[in-house]
Amino acid sequence: MSMTAIYALMPEEGQLTLEQESLDSAALIPGRVLVEAETTVISPGTELSVFTAATPGVRQPGKWNAYPFRPGYGLVGRVVATGEGVQHLSAGTRVFCFGKHASHQIINTTSLKPMTKLFPIPEDFPADPGVMLRMALVALTGPQVSEVDPGDTVAVFGLGMVGNLAAQLYKAAGAHVIGLDTIPQRCEIARQCGIETVLDVPPEEQVAAIHALTDGKGAQITVEAVGHSAVMPNCAAACADFGQVVLLGRRVRRMLLISPLPYAKFTCAG
């Protein structure tokens, strides 16, 4: 069966278009799966950085983010058809995956990369919170790579979706969490999610506020969950001696590798 798929495309910096292509479910090669989207989630960090050309590689052919770029971060949808050799999925199966922003797309399940895997989900699992699993997986890398112990103080800079979820995960691990953001609404949402200590202060006051709450020692772990290198100095300054700075933002990685700061362990988790 042939169908017309609509997909998002970034042809150049600051441009987003909707394009069409024809897909044929009867012509799937082995290991391929045709998926129809219910909903997708946008990454305001990774995808926006490509849209604005803030991330390296957008004008280098062959790079993962080179223009023209098909954006996509996470998807909840349904399998329409499968090629030969696909054993764990069948037509009609509801799935979560790292899909593109497209009405229909073909995914190669033979790759070992996580972004090509499709995970069955229950029929009664709502699509909107389901697709947010993608952001939760980013947040989860923070506690996974941290040497967090019960009672540690963890300061999370940035309380958007990723930072909020990371703060909740650190709290579940037994840490005392301090959440920081300059947007009052995000701070209020974090409080509603159970983060008791939330600081709505400007960046130039954040480090002093954390030291005031920790008797001048700083936090054992600080987490950059904004996705911007400008936040990194505060993370380092607010970290206790021999503590750990976790960077969940992709765009800070190269700066970290060029000029790591002393006395703290830096971990890139984005």
Phi and psi in degrees as GROMACS dihedral restraints (atoms count N, CA, C in turn):
[ dihedral_restraints ]
;  ai    aj    ak    al  type     phi  dphi    fc
    3     4     5     6     1   -91.8    20    10
    4     5     6     7     1   142.2    20    10
    6     7     8     9     1  -144.8    20    10
    7     8     9    10     1   158.9    20    10
    9    10    11    12     1   -99.0    20    10
   10    11    12    13     1   121.8    20    10
   12    13    14    15     1  -102.2    20    10
   13    14    15    16     1   141.5    20    10
   15    16    17    18     1  -109.2    20    10
   16    17    18    19     1   130.4    20    10
   18    19    20    21     1  -138.6    20    10
   19    20    21    22     1   156.0    20    10
   21    22    23    24     1   -85.3    20    10
   22    23    24    25     1   145.3    20    10
   24    25    26    27     1  -142.7    20    10
   25    26    27    28     1   135.6    20    10
   27    28    29    30     1  -104.3    20    10
   28    29    30    31     1    96.3    20    10
   30    31    32    33     1   -74.7    20    10
   31    32    33    34     1   -26.9    20    10
   33    34    35    36     1  -161.2    20    10
   34    35    36    37     1   171.0    20    10
   36    37    38    39     1   -54.2    20    10
   37    38    39    40     1   129.2    20    10
   39    40    41    42     1    73.6    20    10
   40    41    42    43     1    13.5    20    10
   42    43    44    45     1  -122.3    20    10
   43    44    45    46     1   137.4    20    10
   45    46    47    48     1  -138.0    20    10
   46    47    48    49     1   125.9    20    10
   48    49    50    51     1  -126.9    20    10
   49    50    51    52     1   161.7    20    10
   51    52    53    54     1  -107.3    20    10
   52    53    54    55     1   124.0    20    10
   54    55    56    57     1  -116.7    20    10
   55    56    57    58     1   167.5    20    10
   57    58    59    60     1  -125.4    20    10
   58    59    60    61     1   148.5    20    10
   60    61    62    63     1  -149.0    20    10
   61    62    63    64     1   156.3    20    10
   63    64    65    66     1   -98.1    20    10
   64    65    66    67     1   129.7    20    10
   66    67    68    69     1  -121.6    20    10
   67    68    69    70     1   143.2    20    10
   69    70    71    72     1  -121.2    20    10
   70    71    72    73     1   112.4    20    10
   72    73    74    75     1   -67.4    20    10
   73    74    75    76     1   -22.3    20    10
   75    76    77    78     1   -81.9    20    10
   76    77    78    79     1    -8.6    20    10
   78    79    80    81     1  -109.8    20    10
   79    80    81    82     1    19.3    20    10
   81    82    83    84     1   -66.1    20    10
   82    83    84    85     1   133.2    20    10
   84    85    86    87     1   -86.0    20    10
   85    86    87    88     1   163.7    20    10
   87    88    89    90     1   -52.9    20    10
   88    89    90    91     1   137.5    20    10
   90    91    92    93     1    86.0    20    10
   91    92    93    94     1    -4.6    20    10
   93    94    95    96     1   -97.3    20    10
   94    95    96    97     1   148.9    20    10
   96    97    98    99     1  -131.0    20    10
   97    98    99   100     1   132.4    20    10
   99   100   101   102     1   -94.7    20    10
  100   101   102   103     1   123.9    20    10
  102   103   104   105     1  -119.9    20    10
  103   104   105   106     1   137.1    20    10
  105   106   107   108     1  -104.1    20    10
  106   107   108   109     1   130.6    20    10
  108   109   110   111     1   -81.2    20    10
  109   110   111   112     1   141.2    20    10
  111   112   113   114     1   -93.9    20    10
  112   113   114   115     1   -47.2    20    10
  114   115   116   117     1  -159.0    20    10
  115   116   117   118     1   156.4    20    10
  117   118   119   120     1  -130.4    20    10
  118   119   120   121     1   164.1    20    10
  120   121   122   123     1  -119.7    20    10
  121   122   123   124     1   141.1    20    10
  123   124   125   126     1   -96.7    20    10
  124   125   126   127     1   135.4    20    10
  126   127   128   129     1   -90.9    20    10
  127   128   129   130     1   110.7    20    10
  129   130   131   132     1   -68.5    20    10
  130   131   132   133     1   -13.6    20    10
  132   133   134   135     1   -89.7    20    10
  133   134   135   136     1   -69.2    20    10
  135   136   137   138     1   -61.7    20    10
  136   137   138   139     1   -50.9    20    10
  138   139   140   141     1   -72.8    20    10
  139   140   141   142     1   -37.6    20    10
  141   142   143   144     1   -66.3    20    10
  142   143   144   145     1   -33.9    20    10
  144   145   146   147     1   -67.1    20    10
  145   146   147   148     1   -31.5    20    10
  147   148   149   150     1   -73.0    20    10
  148   149   150   151     1   -43.3    20    10
  150   151   152   153     1   -58.2    20    10
  151   152   153   154     1   -38.9    20    10
  153   154   155   156     1   -94.5    20    10
  154   155   156   157     1     3.3    20    10
  156   157   158   159     1    61.6    20    10
  157   158   159   160     1    27.6    20    10
  159   160   161   162     1   -82.1    20    10
  160   161   162   163     1   -13.5    20    10
  162   163   164   165     1  -104.0    20    10
  163   164   165   166     1   139.6    20    10
  165   166   167   168     1   -63.7    20    10
  166   167   168   169     1   151.0    20    10
  168   169   170   171     1   103.4    20    10
  169   170   171   172     1   -11.5    20    10
  171   172   173   174     1   -64.1    20    10
  172   173   174   175     1   -24.1    20    10
  174   175   176   177     1  -112.1    20    10
  175   176   177   178     1    21.4    20    10
  177   178   179   180     1  -114.5    20    10
  178   179   180   181     1   104.6    20    10
  180   181   182   183     1   -52.4    20    10
  181   182   183   184     1   135.8    20    10
  183   184   185   186     1    97.9    20    10
  184   185   186   187     1   -17.5    20    10
  186   187   188   189     1   -72.8    20    10
  187   188   189   190     1   155.7    20    10
  189   190   191   192     1   -60.4    20    10
  190   191   192   193     1   -27.2    20    10
  192   193   194   195     1  -112.7    20    10
  193   194   195   196     1    17.0    20    10
  195   196   197   198     1   -68.5    20    10
  196   197   198   199     1   141.7    20    10
  198   199   200   201     1   -72.2    20    10
  199   200   201   202     1   145.5    20    10
  201   202   203   204     1   -69.3    20    10
  202   203   204   205     1   135.1    20    10
  204   205   206   207     1  -116.9    20    10
  205   206   207   208     1   131.1    20    10
  207   208   209   210     1   -94.2    20    10
  208   209   210   211     1   106.5    20    10
  210   211   212   213     1   -76.0    20    10
  211   212   213   214     1   161.3    20    10
  213   214   215   216     1   164.3    20    10
  214   215   216   217     1   145.3    20    10
  216   217   218   219     1  -135.6    20    10
  217   218   219   220     1   -43.3    20    10
  219   220   221   222     1  -157.0    20    10
  220   221   222   223     1   151.8    20    10
  222   223   224   225     1  -149.5    20    10
  223   224   225   226     1   141.3    20    10
  225   226   227   228     1  -115.5    20    10
  226   227   228   229     1   129.6    20    10
  228   229   230   231     1  -159.9    20    10
  229   230   231   232     1  -157.9    20    10
  231   232   233   234     1  -139.5    20    10
  232   233   234   235     1   138.9    20    10
  234   235   236   237     1   -69.9    20    10
  235   236   237   238     1   128.0    20    10
  237   238   239   240     1   -93.6    20    10
  238   239   240   241     1   -42.8    20    10
  240   241   242   243     1  -159.0    20    10
  241   242   243   244     1   158.5    20    10
  243   244   245   246     1  -130.4    20    10
  244   245   246   247     1   149.5    20    10
  246   247   248   249     1   -84.8    20    10
  247   248   249   250     1   175.3    20    10
  249   250   251   252     1   -62.0    20    10
  250   251   252   253     1   146.7    20    10
  252   253   254   255     1    89.4    20    10
  253   254   255   256     1    -5.8    20    10
  255   256   257   258     1   -89.6    20    10
  256   257   258   259     1   110.1    20    10
  258   259   260   261     1  -103.6    20    10
  259   260   261   262     1   -27.3    20    10
  261   262   263   264     1   -93.7    20    10
  262   263   264   265     1     0.6    20    10
  264   265   266   267     1  -133.8    20    10
  265   266   267   268     1   153.2    20    10
  267   268   269   270     1  -147.3    20    10
  268   269   270   271     1   164.9    20    10
  270   271   272   273     1   -55.7    20    10
  271   272   273   274     1   131.2    20    10
  273   274   275   276     1    99.5    20    10
  274   275   276   277     1   -14.5    20    10
  276   277   278   279     1   -67.3    20    10
  277   278   279   280     1   131.9    20    10
  279   280   281   282     1   -86.8    20    10
  280   281   282   283     1   134.9    20    10
  282   283   284   285     1  -138.1    20    10
  283   284   285   286     1   158.5    20    10
  285   286   287   288     1  -115.1    20    10
  286   287   288   289     1   138.5    20    10
  288   289   290   291     1  -156.8    20    10
  289   290   291   292     1   175.7    20    10
  291   292   293   294     1   -91.0    20    10
  292   293   294   295     1    60.0    20    10
  294   295   296   297     1   -84.5    20    10
  295   296   297   298     1   172.6    20    10
  297   298   299   300     1   -86.2    20    10
  298   299   300   301     1   171.0    20    10
  300   301   302   303     1   -83.3    20    10
  301   302   303   304     1    88.9    20    10
  303   304   305   306     1  -153.7    20    10
  304   305   306   307     1   148.1    20    10
  306   307   308   309     1   -66.9    20    10
  307   308   309   310     1   -37.9    20    10
  309   310   311   312     1  -142.2    20    10
  310   311   312   313     1   147.4    20    10
  312   313   314   315     1  -157.4    20    10
  313   314   315   316     1   156.3    20    10
  315   316   317   318     1  -104.6    20    10
  316   317   318   319     1   128.6    20    10
  318   319   320   321     1  -116.8    20    10
  319   320   321   322     1   133.6    20    10
  321   322   323   324     1   -88.3    20    10
  322   323   324   325     1   106.9    20    10
  324   325   326   327     1   -84.8    20    10
  325   326   327   328     1    -0.5    20    10
  327   328   329   330     1   -83.4    20    10
  328   329   330   331     1   -14.3    20    10
  330   331   332   333     1   -71.6    20    10
  331   332   333   334     1   151.3    20    10
  333   334   335   336     1   -87.0    20    10
  334   335   336   337     1    -4.6    20    10
  336   337   338   339     1   -72.9    20    10
  337   338   339   340     1   137.9    20    10
  339   340   341   342     1   -58.9    20    10
  340   341   342   343     1   -31.3    20    10
  342   343   344   345     1   -70.5    20    10
  343   344   345   346     1    -6.2    20    10
  345   346   347   348     1  -103.4    20    10
  346   347   348   349     1     2.0    20    10
  348   349   350   351     1   -86.6    20    10
  349   350   351   352     1   147.0    20    10
  351   352   353   354     1  -118.3    20    10
  352   353   354   355     1   130.2    20    10
  354   355   356   357     1  -114.6    20    10
  355   356   357   358     1   118.6    20    10
  357   358   359   360     1   -60.9    20    10
  358   359   360   361     1   140.5    20    10
  360   361   362   363     1  -129.8    20    10
  361   362   363   364     1   156.9    20    10
  363   364   365   366     1   -64.6    20    10
  364   365   366   367     1   153.9    20    10
  366   367   368   369     1   -63.8    20    10
  367   368   369   370     1   -32.5    20    10
  369   370   371   372     1   -92.3    20    10
  370   371   372   373     1     8.9    20    10
  372   373   374   375     1   -82.0    20    10
  373   374   375   376     1   113.5    20    10
  375   376   377   378     1   -56.6    20    10
  376   377   378   379     1   141.0    20    10
  378   379   380   381     1   -66.6    20    10
  379   380   381   382     1   -41.1    20    10
  381   382   383   384     1   -63.9    20    10
  382   383   384   385     1   -53.7    20    10
  384   385   386   387     1   -67.5    20    10
  385   386   387   388     1   -27.1    20    10
  387   388   389   390     1   -63.2    20    10
  388   389   390   391     1   -43.9    20    10
  390   391   392   393     1   -71.5    20    10
  391   392   393   394     1   -21.9    20    10
  393   394   395   396     1   -70.0    20    10
  394   395   396   397     1    -8.1    20    10
  396   397   398   399     1   -56.4    20    10
  397   398   399   400     1   -29.8    20    10
  399   400   401   402     1   -61.6    20    10
  400   401   402   403     1   -43.9    20    10
  402   403   404   405     1   -71.1    20    10
  403   404   405   406     1   -33.9    20    10
  405   406   407   408     1   -63.5    20    10
  406   407   408   409     1   -34.6    20    10
  408   409   410   411     1   -65.4    20    10
  409   410   411   412     1   -34.1    20    10
  411   412   413   414     1   -67.5    20    10
  412   413   414   415     1   -46.8    20    10
  414   415   416   417     1   -61.8    20    10
  415   416   417   418     1   -36.3    20    10
  417   418   419   420     1   -63.6    20    10
  418   419   420   421     1   -26.9    20    10
  420   421   422   423     1   -64.8    20    10
  421   422   423   424     1   -25.8    20    10
  423   424   425   426     1   -59.9    20    10
  424   425   426   427     1   -62.5    20    10
  426   427   428   429     1   -60.5    20    10
  427   428   429   430     1   -30.3    20    10
  429   430   431   432     1   -64.1    20    10
  430   431   432   433     1   -39.8    20    10
  432   433   434   435     1   -93.6    20    10
  433   434   435   436     1    -5.5    20    10
  435   436   437   438     1   -86.2    20    10
  436   437   438   439     1   152.2    20    10
  438   439   440   441     1   -97.3    20    10
  439   440   441   442     1    63.2    20    10
  441   442   443   444     1   -88.7    20    10
  442   443   444   445     1   133.9    20    10
  444   445   446   447     1  -119.6    20    10
  445   446   447   448     1   152.0    20    10
  447   448   449   450     1   -53.8    20    10
  448   449   450   451     1   133.7    20    10
  450   451   452   453     1    94.1    20    10
  451   452   453   454     1   -13.1    20    10
  453   454   455   456     1   -64.0    20    10
  454   455   456   457     1   151.1    20    10
  456   457   458   459     1   -95.6    20    10
  457   458   459   460     1   127.8    20    10
  459   460   461   462     1  -122.5    20    10
  460   461   462   463     1   123.6    20    10
  462   463   464   465     1  -104.3    20    10
  463   464   465   466     1   120.5    20    10
  465   466   467   468     1  -106.3    20    10
  466   467   468   469     1   115.4    20    10
  468   469   470   471     1   -92.2    20    10
  469   470   471   472     1   113.5    20    10
  471   472   473   474     1   103.0    20    10
  472   473   474   475     1   117.0    20    10
  474   475   476   477     1  -118.6    20    10
  475   476   477   478     1    39.0    20    10
  477   478   479   480     1   -72.8    20    10
  478   479   480   481     1  -161.8    20    10
  480   481   482   483     1   -56.9    20    10
  481   482   483   484     1   -49.0    20    10
  483   484   485   486     1   -67.7    20    10
  484   485   486   487     1   -46.8    20    10
  486   487   488   489     1   -64.8    20    10
  487   488   489   490     1   -40.6    20    10
  489   490   491   492     1   -60.9    20    10
  490   491   492   493     1   -47.4    20    10
  492   493   494   495     1   -65.4    20    10
  493   494   495   496     1   -39.3    20    10
  495   496   497   498     1   -63.1    20    10
  496   497   498   499     1   -41.3    20    10
  498   499   500   501     1   -61.2    20    10
  499   500   501   502     1   -42.4    20    10
  501   502   503   504     1   -64.7    20    10
  502   503   504   505     1   -37.9    20    10
  504   505   506   507     1   -69.1    20    10
  505   506   507   508     1   -39.8    20    10
  507   508   509   510     1   -65.1    20    10
  508   509   510   511     1   -38.9    20    10
  510   511   512   513     1   -62.7    20    10
  511   512   513   514     1   -42.0    20    10
  513   514   515   516     1   -63.1    20    10
  514   515   516   517     1   -25.2    20    10
  516   517   518   519     1   -82.7    20    10
  517   518   519   520     1    -0.9    20    10
  519   520   521   522     1    99.2    20    10
  520   521   522   523     1     7.0    20    10
  522   523   524   525     1   -84.6    20    10
  523   524   525   526     1   155.6    20    10
  525   526   527   528     1   -89.2    20    10
  526   527   528   529     1   116.4    20    10
  528   529   530   531     1  -103.4    20    10
  529   530   531   532     1   133.5    20    10
  531   532   533   534     1  -113.2    20    10
  532   533   534   535     1   118.5    20    10
  534   535   536   537     1  -100.8    20    10
  535   536   537   538     1   140.6    20    10
  537   538   539   540     1  -132.2    20    10
  538   539   540   541     1   135.2    20    10
  540   541   542   543     1  -160.0    20    10
  541   542   543   544     1   153.0    20    10
  543   544   545   546     1   -92.1    20    10
  544   545   546   547     1    -3.4    20    10
  546   547   548   549     1  -102.9    20    10
  547   548   549   550     1   113.7    20    10
  549   550   551   552     1   -57.1    20    10
  550   551   552   553     1   -36.9    20    10
  552   553   554   555     1   -63.0    20    10
  553   554   555   556     1   -41.1    20    10
  555   556   557   558     1   -64.5    20    10
  556   557   558   559     1   -38.1    20    10
  558   559   560   561     1   -63.6    20    10
  559   560   561   562     1   -41.3    20    10
  561   562   563   564     1   -66.0    20    10
  562   563   564   565     1   -40.5    20    10
  564   565   566   567     1   -62.9    20    10
  565   566   567   568     1   -40.6    20    10
  567   568   569   570     1   -61.5    20    10
  568   569   570   571     1   -40.9    20    10
  570   571   572   573     1   -62.5    20    10
  571   572   573   574     1   -42.2    20    10
  573   574   575   576     1   -63.7    20    10
  574   575   576   577     1   -24.9    20    10
  576   577   578   579     1   -88.5    20    10
  577   578   579   580     1     4.9    20    10
  579   580   581   582     1   100.8    20    10
  580   581   582   583     1     6.0    20    10
  582   583   584   585     1   -87.1    20    10
  583   584   585   586     1   105.1    20    10
  585   586   587   588     1   -70.3    20    10
  586   587   588   589     1   -40.4    20    10
  588   589   590   591     1  -101.2    20    10
  589   590   591   592     1   105.0    20    10
  591   592   593   594     1  -129.4    20    10
  592   593   594   595     1   129.3    20    10
  594   595   596   597     1  -110.5    20    10
  595   596   597   598     1   117.1    20    10
  597   598   599   600     1  -102.7    20    10
  598   599   600   601     1    77.5    20    10
  600   601   602   603     1  -130.9    20    10
  601   602   603   604     1   155.0    20    10
  603   604   605   606     1   -66.2    20    10
  604   605   606   607     1   157.8    20    10
  606   607   608   609     1   -53.1    20    10
  607   608   609   610     1   -38.1    20    10
  609   610   611   612     1   -70.4    20    10
  610   611   612   613     1    -9.2    20    10
  612   613   614   615     1  -109.7    20    10
  613   614   615   616     1    -4.0    20    10
  615   616   617   618     1   -67.1    20    10
  616   617   618   619     1   -44.8    20    10
  618   619   620   621     1   -63.4    20    10
  619   620   621   622     1   -46.2    20    10
  621   622   623   624     1   -61.7    20    10
  622   623   624   625     1   -37.8    20    10
  624   625   626   627     1   -65.0    20    10
  625   626   627   628     1   -40.3    20    10
  627   628   629   630     1   -68.0    20    10
  628   629   630   631     1   -42.5    20    10
  630   631   632   633     1   -64.3    20    10
  631   632   633   634     1   -33.8    20    10
  633   634   635   636     1   -66.1    20    10
  634   635   636   637     1   -34.3    20    10
  636   637   638   639     1   -80.8    20    10
  637   638   639   640     1   -14.0    20    10
  639   640   641   642     1  -119.9    20    10
  640   641   642   643     1    23.7    20    10
  642   643   644   645     1    55.3    20    10
  643   644   645   646     1    34.8    20    10
  645   646   647   648     1    82.0    20    10
  646   647   648   649     1    -0.7    20    10
  648   649   650   651     1   -83.7    20    10
  649   650   651   652     1   -29.4    20    10
  651   652   653   654     1    88.2    20    10
  652   653   654   655     1   173.3    20    10
  654   655   656   657     1   -88.8    20    10
  655   656   657   658     1   142.4    20    10
  657   658   659   660     1   -63.2    20    10
  658   659   660   661     1   -32.8    20    10
  660   661   662   663     1  -134.8    20    10
  661   662   663   664     1   131.9    20    10
  663   664   665   666     1  -119.7    20    10
  664   665   666   667     1   143.3    20    10
  666   667   668   669     1  -124.5    20    10
  667   668   669   670     1   122.6    20    10
  669   670   671   672     1   -90.1    20    10
  670   671   672   673     1   106.6    20    10
  672   673   674   675     1  -117.3    20    10
  673   674   675   676     1    19.1    20    10
  675   676   677   678     1   -92.9    20    10
  676   677   678   679     1   -37.1    20    10
  678   679   680   681     1    91.4    20    10
  679   680   681   682     1    27.3    20    10
  681   682   683   684     1  -141.4    20    10
  682   683   684   685     1   136.5    20    10
  684   685   686   687     1   -64.3    20    10
  685   686   687   688     1   -21.5    20    10
  687   688   689   690     1   -64.8    20    10
  688   689   690   691     1   -19.8    20    10
  690   691   692   693     1   -83.9    20    10
  691   692   693   694     1   -19.7    20    10
  693   694   695   696     1   -61.4    20    10
  694   695   696   697     1   -41.0    20    10
  696   697   698   699     1   -59.0    20    10
  697   698   699   700     1   -38.8    20    10
  699   700   701   702     1   -66.3    20    10
  700   701   702   703     1   -38.8    20    10
  702   703   704   705     1   -60.2    20    10
  703   704   705   706     1   -43.8    20    10
  705   706   707   708     1   -68.1    20    10
  706   707   708   709     1   -42.6    20    10
  708   709   710   711     1   -69.6    20    10
  709   710   711   712     1   -27.7    20    10
  711   712   713   714     1   -88.0    20    10
  712   713   714   715     1    -5.8    20    10
  714   715   716   717     1   -84.9    20    10
  715   716   717   718     1   139.4    20    10
  717   718   719   720     1   -67.4    20    10
  718   719   720   721     1   157.4    20    10
  720   721   722   723     1   -55.6    20    10
  721   722   723   724     1   133.7    20    10
  723   724   725   726     1    61.1    20    10
  724   725   726   727     1    25.6    20    10
  726   727   728   729     1   -85.5    20    10
  727   728   729   730     1  -159.1    20    10
  729   730   731   732     1  -136.8    20    10
  730   731   732   733     1   132.0    20    10
  732   733   734   735     1  -108.2    20    10
  733   734   735   736     1   120.7    20    10
  735   736   737   738     1  -106.7    20    10
  736   737   738   739     1   126.5    20    10
  738   739   740   741     1  -108.2    20    10
  739   740   741   742     1   105.9    20    10
  741   742   743   744     1   -88.1    20    10
  742   743   744   745     1   -10.1    20    10
  744   745   746   747     1   -91.6    20    10
  745   746   747   748     1   133.6    20    10
  747   748   749   750     1   -65.4    20    10
  748   749   750   751     1   -36.3    20    10
  750   751   752   753     1   -77.0    20    10
  751   752   753   754     1    -5.8    20    10
  753   754   755   756     1   -93.4    20    10
  754   755   756   757     1    -5.5    20    10
  756   757   758   759     1   -63.4    20    10
  757   758   759   760     1   -46.7    20    10
  759   760   761   762     1   -68.2    20    10
  760   761   762   763     1   -37.3    20    10
  762   763   764   765     1   -62.6    20    10
  763   764   765   766     1   -38.6    20    10
  765   766   767   768     1   -63.0    20    10
  766   767   768   769     1   -44.5    20    10
  768   769   770   771     1   -69.1    20    10
  769   770   771   772     1   -25.7    20    10
  771   772   773   774     1   -80.0    20    10
  772   773   774   775     1   -41.4    20    10
  774   775   776   777     1  -138.3    20    10
  775   776   777   778     1    69.0    20    10
  777   778   779   780     1   -66.0    20    10
  778   779   780   781     1   145.8    20    10
  780   781   782   783     1   -93.3    20    10
  781   782   783   784     1   152.8    20    10
  783   784   785   786     1   -76.9    20    10
  784   785   786   787     1   166.0    20    10
  786   787   788   789     1    73.7    20    10
  787   788   789   790     1     0.2    20    10
  789   790   791   792     1  -138.1    20    10
  790   791   792   793     1   148.6    20    10
  792   793   794   795     1   -91.4    20    10
  793   794   795   796     1   125.7    20    10
  795   796   797   798     1  -103.1    20    10
  796   797   798   799     1   135.6    20    10
  798   799   800   801     1  -132.3    20    10
  799   800   801   802     1   124.2    20    10
  801   802   803   804     1   -89.7    20    10
  802   803   804   805     1   118.1    20    10
  804   805   806   807     1  -116.4    20    10
  805   806   807   808     1     1.6    20    10
